[in-house]
Each structure stands twice: as structure tokens, then as C-alpha cells.
Amino acid sequence: MTREELARETAARTGLTMREVQIVLVTFLDVISETLCRGESVFLRGFGSFGTKIGKARRVRDPRDNGIMTIPSRHRAVFRPYPALRDAVQNNLAPKTRVAFFCVGYSNAGAVSIVGDFNHWSQVGSPMQKLPDGSWFAELIMPAGQTISYNFLVDGVRRTDPAYRSNSDGVSKRQV
């Protein structure tokens, strides 16, 4: 997305004119640049932080005479996304996979759900369906290539998944 596309999208969402949005956008970027040039950081809560970092001096081969030359350290602008942004990008861009969960041994339970780091341990986020044989089943779509931590919530009590290893806190771990 270019600066003009960003301004056009912002104008469409806010009802401001393109000119007003462009003035605000240019001013916003100038303020960030000036702040970084003073060696200060800019923190945008929930989004990320802009700051500076000093790179290391390094020795490299000089292509002119095959000798060694030293490249001095440099100040660089850096951006560090906050976890919410980092996770949102990962969840939206990572390839997705279907993950099946089976909970057996609780045929008399009234309700079973899956709680874990993928749904912020929400007790109502991922309910399971009871199968005719008394076991419980759920299929969730998740970003592939990650390790998830989870428990089954059986009538309000957390239970580990015996099919996968659990840590000392009684939380099951699984690669998806």
C-alpha cells in the first residue's frame, strides 16, 4: 500500500477529504521522523513502537585491494510490533489447518469446551459436540506450524488431553 492508497482508504473510512487526510498523514510521519532523529521513541499502544538501534561496527573484505576494511556502527530506525499486531498478522497470513480434538471418558458431562492460548483461555470460545458414543468432538481452523497450549473444560473443570503431553502446570501441548 502506498502513501496515497493509505490516504484514500483513510478518507473513505473517516469521511474527511483526501487533502485533509494527506496533511495529517504527512504531519504524522514528520513527527515520527523528528522524534527518532532526536533519539527518542514513539509508542503507539496496541500497534507498536518506533525507535532507534545502534548497529555493530564490522570488518569486511575490501573489494578494491582484497584487504580488510572496517564499516563503522550506524544508527538505524526500527519498528517493534506489539504482540496484538504481531499475532493478528500471523493469524491472518499463516496457512490454516484443521485441528480435530477428541475428549473421551466424560460421557456424563453436561458441557465440554476447549480453552487455550489460541482463544485467550475463553471458557465459552470453543464448545465441543457430544457424539453418540459419549465422547466429545470439535474441529477448529488454526494457523499451521505452531504449538498450542490447551485444556478441556469439562463442566467448568480443566482437564488435560491424555493423547498429548502436558507440562507441570497441567496444560496440554500440541503441534498443529
C-alpha positions in Angstrom: 0.0 0.0 0.0 1.4 3.4 -1.0 1.0 6.6 1.0 -1.7 7.8 -1.5 -3.6 4.5 -1.2 -3.4 4.8 2.6 -4.7 8.3 2.4 -7.5 7.3 0.1 -8.6 4.4 2.4 -8.4 6.6 5.4 -10.5 9.3 3.7 -13.1 6.7 2.7 -13.4 5.4 6.3 -13.4 8.7 8.1 -15.4 11.0 5.7 -12.5 13.5 5.6 -11.3 14.9 2.3 -8.2 13.5 0.6 -6.4 16.8 1.2 -7.1 16.8 4.9 -6.0 13.2 5.3 -2.8 13.8 3.3 -1.9 16.8 5.6 -2.5 14.7 8.7 -0.5 11.7 7.3 2.5 13.9 6.2 2.5 15.6 9.6 2.2 12.3 11.5 5.2 10.9 9.6 7.2 14.1 10.1 6.6 14.0 13.8 7.7 10.3 14.0 10.9 11.1 11.9 11.7 14.2 14.0 11.3 12.2 17.2 13.5 9.4 16.0 16.2 11.9 14.9 16.3 13.2 18.5 17.0 9.7 19.7 13.6 9.3 21.3 11.0 6.6 20.7 7.3 6.7 19.6 4.9 4.3 21.3 1.5 3.6 19.7 -0.4 1.5 22.2 -1.8 -1.7 20.7 0.2 -1.2 17.5 3.9 -1.0 18.1 6.9 1.2 18.8 9.3 3.1 16.6 12.8 3.6 18.0 16.5 3.6 17.1 19.2 1.0 17.4 22.9 1.2 17.1 24.3 -1.5 14.8 27.7 -3.1 15.4 30.9 -2.0 13.6 32.1 -4.8 11.4 35.1 -5.8 9.4 34.7 -6.8 5.8 36.8 -7.6 2.8 37.7 -4.5 0.8 36.8 -5.3 -2.9 39.4 -2.8 -4.2 42.6 -4.4 -2.9 41.3 -7.6 -1.1 42.4 -6.1 2.2 40.2 -5.6 5.3 38.1 -2.5 5.9 36.0 -1.5 8.9 32.4 -0.4 8.5 31.5 1.9 11.4 28.5 1.4 13.6 25.3 3.1 12.4 22.1 4.3 13.9 19.0 2.6 12.4 15.3 3.2 12.7 13.5 0.1 13.9 9.8 -0.9 14.4 8.7 -3.4 17.0 5.1 -4.5 16.7 3.2 -5.1 19.9 2.0 -8.7 20.5 -1.6 -7.9 19.4 -0.4 -6.7 15.9 2.2 -9.5 15.6 -0.4 -12.2 16.4 -3.0 -10.6 14.1 -0.6 -10.6 11.2 0.4 -14.2 11.9 -3.2 -15.4 12.3 -4.3 -13.8 9.1 -1.4 -14.7 6.8 -0.2 -18.1 8.1 -1.5 -21.1 6.2 -4.5 -22.6 8.0 -5.1 -26.2 9.1 -8.0 -28.1 10.5 -7.3 -29.4 14.0 -9.5 -32.2 15.5 -10.0 -32.5 19.2 -11.4 -35.6 20.9 -12.3 -35.8 24.6 -13.1 -39.3 25.8 -14.2 -40.5 29.2 -16.7 -37.8 30.1 -19.9 -39.3 28.7 -21.9 -37.9 31.7 -20.6 -34.4 31.3 -23.1 -31.6 30.5 -20.8 -29.4 28.6 -17.2 -29.7 27.3 -15.2 -27.0 25.5 -11.6 -26.3 24.5 -9.8 -23.5 26.3 -6.3 -22.4 25.3 -3.9 -19.7 24.2 -5.5 -19.7 20.8 -8.8 -18.4 22.2 -7.3 -16.5 25.2 -8.5 -19.2 27.6 -12.1 -18.2 27.0 -14.4 -20.6 28.7 -17.1 -20.2 26.1 -15.0 -19.8 23.0 -14.8 -23.3 21.5 -17.6 -25.7 22.6 -17.4 -29.4 21.7 -20.2 -31.6 20.4 -21.2 -34.8 22.1 -21.0 -37.8 19.9 -23.4 -40.8 20.1 -20.7 -42.9 21.8 -20.4 -40.4 24.7 -17.1 -38.8 23.5 -16.8 -35.1 22.6 -15.5 -33.7 19.3 -14.5 -30.3 17.9 -12.7 -29.2 14.8 -11.0 -25.8 14.8 -9.2 -24.0 12.0 -5.9 -22.6 13.2 -2.7 -21.2 11.8 -0.4 -24.1 10.9 3.1 -24.6 12.3 2.6 -23.5 15.9 2.5 -25.2 19.2 -0.7 -24.6 21.1 -1.4 -24.9 24.8 -4.9 -26.0 25.8 -7.1 -27.9 28.2 -10.6 -29.4 28.0 -13.1 -27.6 30.2 -15.4 -30.3 31.5 -18.4 -28.9 33.4 -16.2 -26.0 34.5 -13.2 -28.1 35.5 -10.0 -28.0 33.4 -8.7 -31.4 32.3 -5.6 -32.3 30.2 -5.8 -34.2 27.0 -4.3 -37.7 27.7 -3.4 -38.1 24.0 -0.8 -35.3 24.2 1.9 -34.4 26.7 1.2 -31.8 29.3 3.6 -29.6 31.3 4.0 -29.3 35.0 1.0 -26.8 35.2 -1.3 -29.5 33.7 -1.6 -27.8 30.3 -1.6 -30.0 27.2 0.8 -29.0 24.4 0.3 -29.9 20.7 2.0 -29.1 17.4 -0.6 -28.1 14.7 
